[in-house]
Amino acid sequence: MVAVLGQTASGKSALALALAERYGGEIINCDSTAVYRGFDIGTDKVPIEARQGIPHHLIDIADPSEVYTAADFARDVAATMRDIHARGRLPILVGGTGLYYRALTRGLFPGPAANSALRARLDRIADRRGVERLHRLLGRVDATSAARIMPRDRKRLVRALEVYITTRRPLSDHFSDTQSLIPDVDVVAVALQLPRELTAERVARRVEEQFTRGIVDEVLGLLASGVPEQARPFGGLVYRQVIEMLRGVRGEAETRALIVQENRRYARRQLIWFRKEPNLVWFDGPGERLETLQRVEAVLADRGVRPLL
C-alpha cells in the first residue's frame, strides 16, 4: 500500500491521483469528515468528474448522524485494501487524519468503558470555563494527544481525559501497546510538508474557494435536511466555524479569517503528529508539482513498486 500523508492544502489529492494513474491504483480516503455524506465543500472532496475514472473508496459511506470511529475506519480500510489487491490494483491511502492512519498501521486499544459521571464533570468544566480549558488540562497529562486534538473538539478531549483519569496512563501511551490490522502489507508512506508562508497562502486561497463554491449554502442545506448541529461532522474544521457564524457569533469576514487561522494551526498539529510516525519519507513542496511526483516515483522504485507503463 502507498500512503500519501501530510499537511492540509499540501496537494495530497493531486499527488495521489497522479500515482493512481501511473501505477494502476485505487484511492482510499483517510479524512475523518469526508466519510460523511453531504459534507463535500468543507472537506475538499475531489469531484467525481475530476477523479479521472479512478475508483475512490471510503468517501460518503456514513450518515451524518452516525458516529464513525477510527476503529471503524481501520476495519473498513483493511477489507477494502484486500479487495483492491484481489483485482490486481494498488491501494493508495490519501489524507491528513493522523489518528486514522495510526489506527490502521499500528492499531487501537479498546479503552475503558464510558464513565458517565466523569464525562458529566468534564462537560461542566467546559460549560463553565470553555472547552479550551479541557485542552489545557489534557496538555498537562498527555501532550501528544493534546497536539493532535483540536482545542475545541469537546468529544475527543473528554475521551482522552477520561482515559487518563480512569487508567492513569495517557491515551498516547495506550496506542503504543496495539498492533496493526494489516501486518502482512508492505506500507510505503510518503508525507508532504510546505514552508509556513506557502501553507498560509494556499490555505487562504482554499477558504476563499470554499465560500465561493457555497460552503454556507451546503451547511444550510444539511441543517434543513434534518442533520442536527450536534452531528459529529459539524464539529470538523470549517463546518464548526460556519455553524457559529450562522448562530451570529461572528460575521462572514471574521469567520473566513478564523478558518484560515485554524487551518494553519491544524497544519502545524498535523506535522507534529506525522513526525512521530515511523518510516515516513518526507518531501518538501506541493503534491501537484512534477518534481514531487518524480521523487516519490524514485522512492517507490527503490521499494520494488513499478509503474504500469
N, C-alpha and C positions, 0 to 999 in steps of 0.2 A: 504494500500500500504506500502511496505517496501522500504526504500531508503537507498542505500549504497553509502556514500559520502566520501570526504576527499582528501588527498594529491595525487598528481601524483606518480605513481610507488609504491603505498602502498598495492597493492593486492586486489583492489576493485572487479575486474572482477572475480578473483578466489573465493572470498567470495560469490559473487552474484550467481555464478554457483552452489556452494555447497548448498546455501539456496534454489535455484530454484529446485534442485533435491530433497531436503529433504521435501519441503513444497508444491510441485506441482506448481511451479511458472513459469512465463514467464518474460523475461528480457526486459526492456525498456532502450535504450541508453540515457544518459544525458551528451554527449560530443558534443560541438558545431561544431567540424570539422568532426566527424565520421558520421554525417548525409549526407556528400557529397560522391557521387560515385567516386571510384578510389583513394581516399585518405585513404590508408589502413595501410601501414607500419608506417608512422609517427604518426598515431592515435592509434596504437597498438590494432586494431580491433581483437577480438578473431576469429581465423579462423573457418570456418564452421565445419571442421572436429573435432574441439576441443570444440564445443558447446554442446556436449553430447545429441544432439537431442532436446535441449531446445530452443523454439522459441525466437528469438531476434527481437525487434521492433525498428523502427526509426533509422536504420542504412542503408546507401546507398539509401536514399529516395529523395535526391536533386541533381540536375545537378550542376556541379562546377560553372557554370555561373550564377546560381540563387543566390539571397540573401535570405537566410533562417534565420529568426529572432527568438528571444526569444519568441515573441508573437505567431509565427507560432508553435514553439515547445510546448508551453503550451496548445494551442488548440489541437494539434495532440496527445499529451500525454493523455489529458482528454478523448478524443474519444477512443484511444487505450485501456486505462485502463478499460473503461466500457465494451468493447468487451471482455477483459480478464476476468472480473468479470462474464460476461454472460456465459462464458464457465466453470465457477466454479473454476477458477485458481487464483493464487495470483500474482498481478503485482509487480515486483521488479525493481525499478529505480536504475540505477548504472552509476556513472560518477563523474567528478570533475568540471563541469561548473556551478559555483555557481549562476550566473545570470539566467540560465535556470531553476534551481531548485526553485529559488525565484519567477520567473515568474509564475510557476505552483502553488506553495503553497501560495503565497502572492499577486500575480497579478502584472500587469504592467500598468503604466499610458500611455495614448495615446501620450502625449507630444505635444509640439508646432510644427507647420509645418516647413519644412526646410526653412532656410534663406540663399539663395544662395550667397548674398553679404557677409554675416558674415562668411559663410563657406570658401569663397574665401580668405577672410582676414586671417583666421586661417591657411589655406593652405599656404599662402605666408609666414607666420611666420615659419611654419615647413620647407618650402623650404630654407629660409634664415638662420635659426638658428638651424635647426634639429628638428625632431619630438619630441625628448625628452624635448624640450622647452615647448611644449604643455602639456606634462605630469607634468612638474614642475608648470605650471600655474594652472592646474587642482588641484594639491595638495594643493594649497593655498586657494581654494574656496570650494573644495569637496574632503576631504582627503579619505573618504570612497570609492568613485568611483575611485580615483587615486590608491588605494590599490588593486583593483580588475582588473583594465585595464592595460595591458602590456605597458611599456614605449614607444614602437614603433608601437602600434596599432592606426594608424592615424585616421581611420574612427570612432572608438569608442571615442577617445579623442576629436575629433572635435564635435561629437554629444553631449558629456557630457558638453563641454564648451558652445556649442550653447544653450543647455537647460538652463544652469545657467545664461548666459548673457541675454537670452530672457525673462526668468521668474523671475530672481533674486532669485531663490531657487536652491539649489544643486539637482542634479539628484537623489541622495540617499534619500533626503527628500521626493521627489515625490513618491518614492516607498512605503513609509510608509502610504500613503493615498489609497492604492489599496486593492483589495480583491482577495481571492483565486478563481481559476477556479474549484476547487474540494472541496467545503466547506463541502460536505457530506461524504468525505472519511477520514477514520482514518489513518493518516500517522505515521508510526513507522520509524524514521530516525536514522541511526547509522552512525558514522563518524570515519575514521581511521586516526591515526597520528603516525609518526615514529620519533625516535631520528634523529637529524640533520645528524649525521655521517652515519646512516643507509640509510637515504634518498639519501645522496651523493653517497654511494656505489651502491645502486640499480639503480639510475639514470644513472650513468656511465656505468653500465652493459647493461642497456636498450639501450643507444645510440650506444654502440658497436654492439649490436644485430641488431639495425635498419640499420646500414651501411652494416653489413654482409648480411642481408636479401635483400638489394638492394634499399635503400631509394633514392639514386641518380638516379638509373635507373627508379624508379617509377616516380620521378619528370620529368625526360627527356621524359618519355612516355606520361605523362599528357600534357606537352608542345607540343609534336609532334602531339597529337590528337586534338590540337586546343584550349586547355584551356589557356587563357591569363594569364600572370604573375600577372595581377591586380585582378584576381579572388579572391573572399573572402577567400576561404580555404587556398590559398597560403600565406595569412597573418598570419596563425597559427604557433605556435611553431614547430620547426624542419623544416617545409617547407620554412619558410621565410629565415632561415639561409642557407639552401641548395640552394635556388634561388640566394642568394647573392654570394655563392661560385661559382656557375656556371657563374655568371657575372664577376668573377675574383676579387671580393672584398677581399677574403682571401682563403688560401689553405684548404685542407681537414683536416689536423691535427688541425688547428686553428678553423675550423668550428665545429669539434667534441667537442673541449674544450668549445666553446661558447655555443653550445646546452646544454651541461651538466650544465654550469653556469646558463643559462636562465631557465632550468628546476628547478634548486634548488631555484632560485628566485620565480618562479611560484609556487612552493610548499609552500613557505612562504606566498605568497599572498593568496593562497587557504585557508591556516589555518586562516589568518586574516578574510577572508570573512565568512567562515563557523562558526567561533566562534561567529559571530554576529547573526547567525540564531538561532531562539528559538527552544527548545525542541529536540536538537540533543543529542544522547547518544554517548559519545566518548570512543574509545578503542585504547589502545596502542598496537602496534605490527602489523605485516603484515597480510593481509586478508587470505592468504593460510594456516596460522598456525591453527592447530586443536583447540588449546586453544581459539583462537579468535572466531571461529565458535561456540564453546560451550558456550562462554559468550554471544554471540549475541542470541543464542537459548534461554538462560535464560531470556533475556530481552523480547523476543517475547512471551515466555510462560507467563510472567507477564502481557502482554497485550492481552492474550487470543488467540494468534496465535499458532496453534498446527501442528506438522508435520503429514505427511500422514501415516507414519508407527509408 
